């Protein structure tokens, strides 16, 4: 049975596709991202599909005060939160580790890990106090939560850390009927994967194009995870372009 949901990083790409899919599945959906214009475009697309009226919440997920204000708005508007797709993320250009700057490292960690923590924490606390108690947290990991690409230290480190965060939330959420799972996505077609058609660095030093998959497959997978009863959980799911270099990478 559908309820209420929050999708972070919903101004484009995977976040937008998931927000639209959840709305079509009957959820009341709040969407957040730094770019308000992108969020309005997501809401307009939902309206064109006949599932408009998304709650648009511009928010920098790395800002604790902004995240706290966002959850206050959600609780006021919806009364509760049943699902969060904790998706907001960023990256920097591929950089050899010896040339990696502190500012590039911090930019990625602030959003991909600290932002993931802040949003999961806000959702967890709301799910603890609402009645009936409980809910579901779905963290967006990555293929990089398993193996790195060349020059990807901040992104890979952040996604490995997300896996540890997911496991900890799963354990600590048990007494409160809070389920937590993670979806690891490989090469879903979006603005972040457009460069793959031209070629991306491989572990053997070459540049090769990589296949991608329709982002709708990711959206459908998240809707499936979200719709399970709280007695069941997809702890980890990997969904990827079948022929991308993941199995056998390196």
Legacy VTK file of the C-alpha trace (Angstrom):
# vtk DataFile Version 3.0
C-alpha trace
ASCII
DATASET POLYDATA
POINTS 250 float
0.000 0.000 0.000
1.455 3.358 -1.073
2.238 6.026 1.501
4.574 9.013 1.615
8.066 9.255 0.148
11.035 11.595 -0.106
13.493 11.478 -3.002
16.711 13.451 -2.674
18.654 14.544 -5.718
15.376 14.588 -7.645
16.109 17.454 -10.046
17.306 15.120 -12.824
18.499 11.642 -13.753
17.906 8.723 -11.412
16.257 10.870 -8.731
13.748 12.341 -11.155
12.902 8.931 -12.625
12.354 7.433 -9.161
10.237 10.356 -7.970
7.969 10.015 -11.011
7.728 6.239 -10.598
6.788 6.529 -6.922
4.159 9.146 -7.739
2.698 6.905 -10.443
2.623 4.083 -7.869
0.395 6.211 -5.644
2.876 7.725 -3.178
2.678 11.308 -1.971
6.170 12.423 -2.958
8.467 15.156 -1.651
11.471 15.986 -3.826
14.643 17.766 -2.851
17.796 19.024 -4.568
19.878 22.170 -4.612
18.464 23.310 -7.981
14.900 24.549 -7.496
14.476 24.981 -11.253
15.241 21.297 -11.812
12.783 20.299 -9.091
10.069 22.378 -10.741
10.798 20.588 -14.008
10.374 17.250 -12.220
7.057 18.429 -10.768
5.930 19.662 -14.193
6.764 16.289 -15.715
4.738 14.611 -12.966
1.846 16.904 -13.810
2.064 15.934 -17.468
1.785 12.308 -16.376
-1.293 13.080 -14.296
0.469 12.586 -10.945
1.423 16.184 -10.160
1.474 17.987 -6.858
4.910 16.899 -5.680
6.197 18.712 -2.597
9.144 20.744 -3.906
11.843 21.272 -1.269
15.053 22.994 -2.391
17.758 21.774 -0.008
21.519 21.354 0.201
21.777 17.924 1.832
25.242 18.748 3.210
23.764 21.586 5.324
22.449 20.251 8.669
20.096 23.203 9.249
18.629 22.937 5.751
18.036 19.199 6.160
16.365 19.695 9.537
14.069 22.342 8.036
13.229 19.988 5.163
12.054 17.232 7.503
10.010 19.752 9.480
8.249 20.668 6.216
7.658 17.019 5.352
6.197 16.219 8.755
3.970 19.276 8.573
2.752 18.479 5.043
2.437 14.670 5.210
2.278 13.883 8.934
4.702 10.983 8.422
7.353 9.553 6.092
7.170 5.960 4.893
10.062 5.839 2.407
13.168 7.852 1.632
15.246 7.234 -1.470
18.530 8.708 -0.255
19.940 9.494 -3.669
21.660 12.903 -3.763
25.267 12.645 -4.855
28.079 14.372 -6.680
31.461 13.641 -8.203
34.595 15.350 -9.477
36.611 14.634 -12.649
38.798 11.525 -12.537
42.023 12.437 -10.743
45.043 10.314 -9.919
45.274 9.932 -6.148
48.608 11.756 -5.910
47.060 14.801 -7.559
43.800 14.764 -5.601
43.114 17.991 -3.713
41.523 18.330 -0.299
38.780 20.527 -1.760
37.825 17.866 -4.345
37.834 15.146 -1.667
35.737 17.262 0.707
33.207 18.235 -1.994
32.355 14.594 -2.672
32.398 13.398 0.940
30.238 16.318 2.119
27.408 15.327 -0.229
27.809 11.583 -0.783
28.489 10.610 2.833
27.688 13.491 5.163
24.560 14.365 3.173
23.549 10.698 3.125
23.957 10.583 6.908
21.992 13.791 7.520
19.041 12.681 5.392
19.026 9.144 6.792
19.205 10.548 10.319
16.317 12.941 9.732
14.219 10.160 8.225
15.132 7.703 10.995
14.106 10.088 13.771
10.805 10.919 12.076
10.083 7.221 11.521
10.845 6.559 15.196
8.344 9.077 16.530
5.500 8.709 14.029
2.560 6.412 14.676
2.357 3.791 13.394
6.086 3.646 13.880
8.546 2.596 11.186
9.478 3.140 7.567
12.054 2.332 4.922
15.367 3.972 4.049
16.808 3.121 0.627
20.366 4.361 0.111
21.825 4.819 -3.358
25.175 3.085 -3.363
26.940 2.371 -6.647
28.964 -0.239 -8.469
31.765 1.827 -6.904
30.655 0.488 -3.514
32.299 -2.747 -4.713
35.185 -1.794 -7.034
36.773 1.528 -8.090
37.253 3.168 -11.409
40.670 4.744 -12.095
41.077 8.110 -10.393
37.908 7.819 -8.306
39.167 7.802 -4.701
36.630 10.252 -3.174
33.614 8.765 -4.931
34.663 5.161 -4.276
35.480 5.861 -0.617
32.131 7.595 -0.127
30.191 4.695 -1.640
32.061 2.063 0.395
31.153 4.127 3.461
27.491 4.214 2.403
27.478 0.403 2.536
28.656 0.511 6.147
26.042 3.150 6.933
23.322 0.995 5.373
24.314 -2.005 7.468
24.404 0.040 10.668
21.001 1.623 10.034
19.551 -1.818 9.273
20.740 -3.120 12.620
19.814 -0.071 14.701
16.427 0.250 12.991
15.137 -3.195 13.950
13.529 -2.183 17.266
11.566 0.576 15.495
10.406 -1.282 12.351
12.773 0.799 10.232
14.114 -1.216 7.321
17.168 -0.043 5.408
18.452 -1.317 2.077
20.857 -0.243 -0.637
20.657 -0.219 -4.407
23.956 -0.318 -6.306
23.505 1.053 -9.804
25.755 0.567 -12.809
25.572 2.768 -15.914
21.978 3.955 -15.830
21.611 6.430 -18.692
21.654 9.984 -17.305
23.649 13.209 -17.628
26.350 11.556 -15.486
26.820 8.709 -17.984
26.665 10.668 -21.265
30.462 10.636 -21.491
30.481 6.827 -21.541
29.475 6.776 -25.192
32.742 8.561 -26.029
34.920 6.417 -23.768
35.899 6.331 -20.107
39.163 5.234 -18.423
39.567 1.497 -17.871
41.743 -0.312 -15.338
44.237 -1.307 -18.053
44.860 2.312 -19.000
42.723 2.325 -22.134
39.680 4.453 -22.958
36.604 2.526 -24.005
32.899 3.293 -24.435
30.573 1.464 -22.058
26.966 0.323 -22.493
24.205 1.933 -20.448
20.666 0.922 -19.506
17.380 2.789 -19.352
17.018 4.618 -16.032
13.423 3.369 -15.807
14.752 -0.047 -14.775
16.294 1.587 -11.707
13.066 3.431 -10.930
11.063 0.209 -11.148
13.537 -1.542 -8.834
13.266 1.206 -6.207
9.461 1.090 -6.361
9.663 -2.675 -5.741
11.965 -2.176 -2.739
9.744 0.596 -1.386
6.554 -1.419 -1.692
7.600 -4.407 0.393
5.947 -4.834 3.804
8.299 -3.899 6.638
8.659 -7.566 7.578
10.681 -7.998 4.353
13.695 -6.115 3.044
15.925 -6.037 -0.008
19.172 -5.525 1.882
21.358 -5.053 -1.200
20.441 -4.974 -4.880
22.804 -4.530 -7.822
21.164 -3.370 -11.032
23.437 -2.682 -13.964
23.873 -2.606 -17.689
24.404 -6.285 -18.473
27.566 -5.851 -20.524
29.293 -3.108 -18.562
32.780 -3.958 -17.244
31.934 -4.761 -13.642
32.101 -8.540 -13.421
35.697 -9.154 -14.364
36.684 -5.497 -13.937
40.454 -5.106 -13.729
LINES 1 251
250 0 1 2 3 4 5 6 7 8 9 10 11 12 13 14 15 16 17 18 19 20 21 22 23 24 25 26 27 28 29 30 31 32 33 34 35 36 37 38 39 40 41 42 43 44 45 46 47 48 49 50 51 52 53 54 55 56 57 58 59 60 61 62 63 64 65 66 67 68 69 70 71 72 73 74 75 76 77 78 79 80 81 82 83 84 85 86 87 88 89 90 91 92 93 94 95 96 97 98 99 100 101 102 103 104 105 106 107 108 109 110 111 112 113 114 115 116 117 118 119 120 121 122 123 124 125 126 127 128 129 130 131 132 133 134 135 136 137 138 139 140 141 142 143 144 145 146 147 148 149 150 151 152 153 154 155 156 157 158 159 160 161 162 163 164 165 166 167 168 169 170 171 172 173 174 175 176 177 178 179 180 181 182 183 184 185 186 187 188 189 190 191 192 193 194 195 196 197 198 199 200 201 202 203 204 205 206 207 208 209 210 211 212 213 214 215 216 217 218 219 220 221 222 223 224 225 226 227 228 229 230 231 232 233 234 235 236 237 238 239 240 241 242 243 244 245 246 247 248 249
